[in-house]
Structure formats: structure tokens, C-alpha cells
Amino acid sequence: MLLYDFKLAPNPRRVRMYLAEKNIEVPTEQVNLREKEQFNDEFRAVNPDCVVPCLKLDDGRTLTESMAICRYFEALHPEPPLFGRDPYEQAVVEMWSRRAELEGFFAVAEVLRNSSPFFEGRSVPGPVPHPQVPDLVERGTARFKQFTGELEKRLADSEFLAGAHFSVADITAAITVDFASWVKLGLADDQPNAGRWFAAMQARPSFAA
């Protein structure tokens, strides 16, 4: 088993934080996105979509997408449960995971990929070129601010996003807030509940993964 990773990228970091919480060790290989190694022939042979993370199993099969990889490990190592402890909590974890990814993480990525010169002609991950759309920077910024407002409301009466227990929803949301600093976004001063929660996330040893 081999996990293709890039230490600086937020998406594979979600997998690393999950693995750290579960105390699972997996051999890794760094794919330097800054040097565009994801596009070389060697990595294309592993993952034609040219993105990380990518998990190569011992039999040669591969898995991509951060949460798909985490779900694979959850089936192998169900304790401690990070996808919910009962049917209701599992549904709430899924709900907030999707909100964190679709409304938060993707919003930050929208800002970064449509504003940074590094992503010129590559505003969408993968091997197919896409031009930057500057108008999406403003939209992504607004979407992120709306997302943090939702975090603030949810965390006013909940220790974690899915309720009383830490979950993968917290992983995605915490990495999203940290990722937002790349484009000079973050939690607002009038969001103390989200601020309390994020400080608790930063204090977890897995946050440094």
C-alpha cells in the first residue's frame, strides 16, 4: 500500500489528519505539485487524473478523493469511529462533511485557482486546461464568508460539527479554515463559537499532520 501525497496541499492533508487521528501509518510518496510532478508519465500511470491524494493498494488498484480514501480505512479500522456512531450521527457527519467541502473548501479553492498566477490555465484540477475566471474570486470569497457564518451558528450549541464527537466533518472544516489563510480569508472577530472550535482543532496533534 502506498499513499501519494504532497505535504503542502490541503486535500491530501485531510487524509493525513484522519490517519493521525486513527493512529494508522501508511507509506507515502511525495508528488511535488509545485514542480508539476503530477503531470509526469510515472504518476499519470498511477492516476491519469493527475491529482493527489491517491492510494495504491497492494494489488495495484487505486483510490482517489480524500473522503473515499478515509472511508476505505474506516472500514478496515472502525475504532475510533470518525464517520459517526449511529445512523443519525452518521447522517449528520455526512451532511456537515458535504457542507464543509462544497460550501467552504471549494469556495477557497475557487478564489485561489482563479487569482494565483501559479494556476494560470489550470483553474480546475487535473490534466485538462481551463482558463481562470476572475469573477469567481469575488463569488468564492462571498461563499466562504457565508460558510463561516453557518459554522458560527452550528457551533453555538455544539462542541463539534456533528454533535458531541469529533469527526471527519471537523477535519474538512478545520483544514478549510486553515486553507483560507492562503487567500487572506479566515474567521471573523464576531464569530467566537467558530473561533473556540478552530482553536480546539489547532490544538489536536493531528492538525500538524
N, C-alpha and C positions, 0 to 999 in steps of 0.2 A: 504494500500500500504506500502511495506517495501523494502528498498534497502539494500542488503547485500554488505558489503564494507570491505576494510582493508585500514586503513589510510596511511600506508606506501607504498602501491602498486601503480605503475604508471597507470595501466589500469583503475581501478575504479576512480582514480584521474581525469581522463578525464571527467567522468560523473559529479563528484563534481564541477569541474571548469565550465562545461556547466550550471549546475543548479544554480551556483552562479551568472553567467552572466545573467541568466533569472530571478533571484530572486525567485526561486522556492524552497520551503522547503519540504523535504521528510524524513519521519522517517527512521533511519538507524540502522543496527545491524552489529557490527564488527565481522568479521570472522578472527581470528588470524592465518595468514599464517605461521608465524614463529613457531607457536605451531602445525602447520599442522591440524588446526581445519576444514579445507575444506574437509578433508577425513573422518570426523566422521559421524556416522549414521544420526544424526539430519540434518546436512547440505546436505548430499547425498540425503536425501528425498526431499529436495527443488531443488537441482541442481545436478543430477548424474554426470555431467561433472567436478564437484569439482573445479570450478573456480569462482572468483568474477571479476566484479560486477554481481549481479543477482537481478533483480527487480521482486518482488512478488506482483501481483495485488490483489485487494480486493476480486476478485472471485476465487483466488487461482492459476490462470495462471501465468507463469513466462516468463521473457525475460532475455536473456544473451547477451553478446557482447556490448561493450561500446557505439558504434555508433548506434546500434539498439535501445538501451535504450534512447539515446538522440533524435533519430528520433521520438520515441513514445511521448516524452514530447514536441517536436517541433509541432507535430500535435495538441496537447492539448493546447499549449501556443505559438502561432506563432509569437508573438512580444516580444522582437525584433528578427527579423529573423537571425538565425545563420547558416542556410543551403543555403543561397543565396536569393536575392531579385527578380530575374527574371530568365527565363530559362537559359540564358547564364551563369550568375553568379552561379546558382545552379550547372551547369555542371563543372565550374571551381573549385568550392568548393569541389565537389566530386573528381575531378582529383587530387587536391593537398592533400586532405584527404587520398586518397589511396597511393599517393607517400610518404606522411609522415609516414603512417603506415607500408607499405610494404618495403620501402627503408630505412627508418630511425628507427622507433620503433622496428621492428622485427630484424633489424641488431644489435641493442644494446642488445635486449633480447638474441640473438644468442651468443653474447660474454659472457654475464652474466651466462646464463644457462649452457654453456659448459666450464666454467672456475671456478665457485664458488663451493667449497666443499659442500655447503648447497644444491645444486641441483644435487649432485651425484645420478645417477639413475633416475633423474627426469628432463632431459634436455628439455622435452616438457610438457607444462601444461596439467593437467588432471590426471585421475586415472591410466592410463596405463604407466608402467615404460619404460623409454628409456635411454640408456647409453649416457654419454657425448661423444662428438666428438671434441677433441682438435683442429683439423684443422679448425673447424668452427669459432674459436676465431679470427684467422687472417682474414678470409673472412668477418666476421661481422664487424671487425674494418675497413677494406677497404670499405665496403658498407656504413658505417656511414660517413666516410670522403667524399665519393662521394656524399652522400646526402647533407651534409653541403655545398659542392661546388654548388650544384643545388639551395640551399636556397640563397646563396650569389648572384647568377646570377639573380634569380627571384626578390629578394628584392632590387636590384639596382635601379629599376624603379617602385616599387610597395610598398605602405605602409604596406599592408597585403598580405598574400599569394594569396587570391582570388581577390585582387584588392584594392578598396578603403575602403572596410568594413571588420571588424573583423569577423571571422567565426570559425566553428569547425575545419577547416583545421589548423588555427593558434593554437588552443587548442592542437591538437595532436602533431604538430611540436614542440611547446614550451615545452610540457611535455617530448617529446623525447629528446630534447637537455638537459633538466634538468636531466632526467633519465640517460643519458650518463655519467654523473659525477660519477655514481656508479662504472663504469669500467674505470675511469680516461680518459674519452674522452670528447670532447667539441668542441666549435667553435675555429677556428684558428685565430691567431692575424691578418692575412691578409684577414679577412672576415668582414670588417666594417659594411656592409649593414645588414648582418645577426646579427651582434653584436648589432646594433642600434635597430633592430626589437626585439631581445630577451630581451634587457633592457626594452623596452616598455611592453613586455609581463610580465616581472617580476614586473613591477610597477602596473599592474592591480590588484585590490583587490582579484579577483577570483583566481589568481595564488596561493594564500595561502590556497586555499580550501583543 
